[in-house]
Amino acid sequence: MPERQLTLMAVHAHPDDEATSTGGVLARYAAEGVRTVLVTCTDGGCGDGPGGVKPGEPGHDPRAVAAARQAELAASCAALGIGHLEQLGYADSGMSGWSTNDAPGSFWTTPVEEAADRLVALIEEHRPDVVVTYDENGFYGHPDHVQAHRVTMAALARTGTTAKAYWTTMPHSAMAEFARMAREQGVDLEAELPQDGPQLGLPDDQVTTWVDVAAYARQKYDALAAHGSQEENILFLRMPMADFTAAMGVETFLRVHDTTGAAVPEDDLFAGLR
């Protein structure tokens, strides 16, 4: 009997999130023969419209934005070699404090157990060995990222079939380097991030998993570039390719569930499974 194919599932909030923090691992593991599944929870309708028009400004049509971002998501999946795309289709809740947070049908207003029911069905269908999502703060506090964390952890608790689960994170050393690179591009990254929330990322010695994805940097770049409507918000696309590879060539995670006993720190999400 042939050996069962390993499966990776990444649960993300919006179109383009898949490329930013997990584009490298999705591309790497797909190339290694791992079955890759992306779950995108929202339609991205609170993203930028044509010409960079923002939500609430004249000319911003959330439905048109969502349709454009769906096409971009398909292109990103193709660039990363993602095998299966699942879209939950909830309305984008927008940034923290926006009126869209509480709009009927937004992901933020959806009861966790209701959305978890749908994710449970996908977990039971795809039987992922590894699931990746955000930490309890959604890394930087975005309501949809927080909700994706809550929904994913609720679904994992109910299914109990996944061998390993991870939260995306960033070591403080890498965050400092990103801030330096951003300053070279004329962007004060620290000023753009929330100042009153929890500290972002983790001390280096608390990061459990460091995955080398430098060989897949071009695919990750192409996936980010596929989300052209949001280019203004994707700082990394302004970097020369060599700098992009240096900055994005390792993806880091906190392992929060494990049944394999694999030692940490580890350099493979599938350590202990192959």
C-alpha positions in Angstrom: 0.0 0.0 0.0 1.5 3.4 -0.9 2.4 5.8 1.9 -0.2 8.4 2.6 0.7 11.8 1.3 1.5 14.4 4.0 -0.8 17.4 4.0 -0.2 21.1 5.1 -3.2 23.4 5.8 -2.7 27.1 6.2 -5.7 29.2 7.5 -5.5 32.8 6.6 -7.7 35.9 7.0 -7.5 37.7 3.6 -6.2 37.2 0.1 -2.4 38.1 0.2 -1.9 36.9 3.8 -1.0 33.5 2.5 2.1 34.9 0.7 3.4 37.2 3.4 4.0 34.8 6.3 3.7 31.3 4.7 4.4 31.7 1.0 7.8 30.1 1.4 6.6 27.0 3.3 3.6 26.6 0.9 5.9 26.7 -2.1 8.7 24.5 -0.5 6.4 21.8 0.7 4.4 21.7 -2.5 7.7 21.2 -4.4 8.6 18.4 -1.9 5.4 16.5 -2.7 3.4 17.6 0.3 -0.3 18.2 -0.4 -1.0 21.9 0.3 -4.3 23.4 1.3 -5.0 27.1 1.8 -8.2 28.3 3.6 -8.9 32.0 3.1 -11.6 33.2 5.5 -12.7 36.6 4.0 -13.3 38.1 0.7 -10.8 41.0 1.1 -13.5 43.6 0.3 -11.9 46.2 2.6 -8.7 46.3 0.6 -7.7 49.1 -1.7 -9.7 49.7 -4.8 -8.4 50.8 -8.3 -5.9 53.6 -8.0 -5.4 52.9 -4.3 -8.9 54.2 -3.3 -9.5 53.3 0.4 -12.7 51.9 2.0 -15.2 54.7 2.6 -13.7 56.9 -0.1 -15.7 57.7 -3.3 -15.2 55.0 -5.9 -14.5 52.2 -3.4 -16.8 49.2 -4.2 -16.3 46.3 -1.8 -17.8 43.8 -4.1 -15.6 44.8 -7.0 -12.6 44.8 -4.8 -13.5 41.3 -3.5 -13.9 40.0 -7.1 -10.5 41.5 -8.1 -8.8 40.0 -5.1 -10.3 36.6 -5.8 -8.6 36.6 -9.2 -5.3 37.7 -7.5 -5.6 35.0 -4.9 -5.9 32.4 -7.7 -2.7 33.8 -9.3 -0.9 33.7 -6.0 -1.9 30.1 -5.5 -0.6 29.2 -8.9 2.7 30.9 -8.2 3.1 28.9 -4.9 1.9 25.6 -6.3 -0.9 25.4 -3.8 -2.9 22.3 -4.5 -6.3 23.2 -2.9 -7.9 26.6 -2.2 -10.9 26.8 0.1 -12.7 30.1 0.6 -15.0 30.6 3.5 -16.3 33.9 1.9 -17.0 36.0 5.0 -17.1 39.8 4.5 -13.8 41.5 5.3 -14.1 43.2 8.7 -11.5 45.9 8.0 -8.9 47.3 10.4 -9.5 47.5 14.1 -12.0 50.2 15.0 -13.5 50.5 11.5 -17.3 50.5 11.3 -17.0 47.4 9.1 -16.0 45.4 12.1 -19.6 45.1 13.2 -21.3 45.0 9.8 -23.7 42.1 9.4 -22.0 39.2 7.7 -18.5 40.3 8.7 -16.1 37.6 9.8 -15.6 39.5 13.1 -19.3 39.3 13.9 -19.6 35.6 12.9 -19.9 33.3 16.0 -16.7 31.4 16.4 -18.5 28.0 16.6 -20.4 28.7 13.4 -17.2 29.4 11.4 -15.5 26.5 13.2 -18.2 24.1 11.9 -17.1 25.0 8.4 -13.4 24.6 9.1 -14.0 21.3 10.9 -15.6 20.0 7.7 -12.5 21.0 5.7 -10.2 19.4 8.3 -12.1 16.2 8.1 -12.0 16.3 4.3 -8.3 17.1 3.9 -6.9 15.5 7.1 -4.0 17.9 7.4 -0.9 16.6 9.3 0.1 20.2 10.0 -2.0 23.3 10.4 -0.7 26.8 10.5 -2.5 30.0 11.5 -2.0 33.2 13.6 -1.4 33.7 17.3 -4.1 34.9 19.7 -3.3 38.5 18.8 -3.5 37.9 15.0 0.2 38.9 15.1 -0.7 42.6 15.0 -4.3 42.8 16.2 -6.3 42.8 13.0 -9.8 41.6 13.9 -10.0 39.0 11.0 -6.6 37.6 12.0 -7.7 37.3 15.6 -10.9 35.6 14.5 -9.0 33.2 12.2 -7.0 32.2 15.2 -10.0 31.6 17.3 -11.9 29.6 14.6 -8.8 27.5 13.8 -8.1 26.6 17.4 -11.7 25.8 18.1 -11.8 23.5 15.0 -8.6 21.8 16.0 -9.9 21.1 19.5 -13.0 19.5 18.0 -11.3 17.3 15.4 -8.2 16.2 17.3 -6.7 14.6 14.2 -3.9 17.0 13.4 -0.4 15.9 14.4 1.2 19.4 14.7 -0.1 23.0 14.8 1.8 26.2 14.5 1.3 30.0 14.9 3.2 32.3 12.5 5.6 34.6 14.3 8.7 36.7 13.8 11.8 36.7 16.0 12.7 40.1 17.4 16.1 40.1 15.6 14.3 39.8 12.2 11.8 42.5 13.2 14.7 44.9 13.9 16.2 44.0 10.5 12.9 44.6 8.7 12.5 48.0 10.4 16.0 48.9 9.2 15.3 47.8 5.6 12.0 49.7 5.7 13.7 52.9 6.8 16.0 52.5 3.7 12.8 52.5 1.6 11.6 55.6 3.4 9.0 53.8 5.5 8.9 54.1 9.3 7.5 50.7 10.0 7.3 51.1 13.7 5.1 54.2 13.3 2.7 52.3 11.1 2.2 49.5 13.6 -0.1 49.6 16.7 1.6 51.2 19.7 -0.8 50.2 22.4 -1.1 46.5 21.8 1.0 43.5 22.8 4.6 43.4 21.6 4.8 41.8 18.2 6.8 38.6 17.6 8.9 36.7 20.0 12.4 36.7 21.5 14.6 34.6 19.3 15.0 31.9 21.8 11.2 31.3 22.1 10.8 30.7 18.3 10.5 26.9 17.9 10.7 26.5 14.2 12.9 28.1 11.6 12.2 26.9 8.0 14.7 27.8 5.2 12.7 28.9 2.2 15.4 31.0 0.4 15.2 28.7 -2.6 11.5 29.6 -3.0 12.0 33.4 -2.6 11.1 34.1 -6.3 7.9 32.2 -6.0 7.0 34.1 -2.8 7.8 37.4 -4.5 5.7 36.4 -7.5 2.8 35.5 -5.1 3.0 38.8 -3.4 3.2 40.6 -6.7 0.1 38.8 -7.9 -1.8 40.9 -5.3 -1.2 44.0 -7.4 -4.2 45.9 -6.2 -2.7 46.0 -2.7 0.9 46.8 -3.8 0.9 50.1 -1.9 0.7 48.1 1.3 3.3 45.4 0.4 6.6 47.0 1.5 8.6 43.9 0.5 7.8 44.4 -3.2 9.9 47.6 -3.1 13.1 45.6 -2.2 15.7 44.4 -4.8 15.4 40.6 -5.2 18.6 40.0 -3.2 17.3 42.0 -0.3 13.9 40.3 -0.5 15.6 36.9 -0.4 17.7 37.9 2.6 14.7 39.3 4.5 12.1 36.6 3.5 14.3 33.6 3.1 13.4 32.1 6.5 9.9 31.7 7.8 9.4 31.3 11.6 6.7 29.7 13.8 5.7 28.8 17.3 4.8 25.2 17.7 1.7 25.0 19.9 0.6 21.4 19.4 2.7 18.3 18.7 2.1 14.6 18.9 5.5 13.6 17.4 8.0 14.4 20.1 10.3 16.1 17.6 12.9 18.2 19.4 12.8 22.0 19.2 14.2 24.2 17.8 13.3 22.5 14.5 13.9 23.4 10.9 10.9 21.5 9.3 7.2 21.7 10.0 7.0 18.0 9.3 9.8 17.0 11.7 8.8 13.8 13.3 6.4 12.9 10.5 8.9 11.7 7.9 
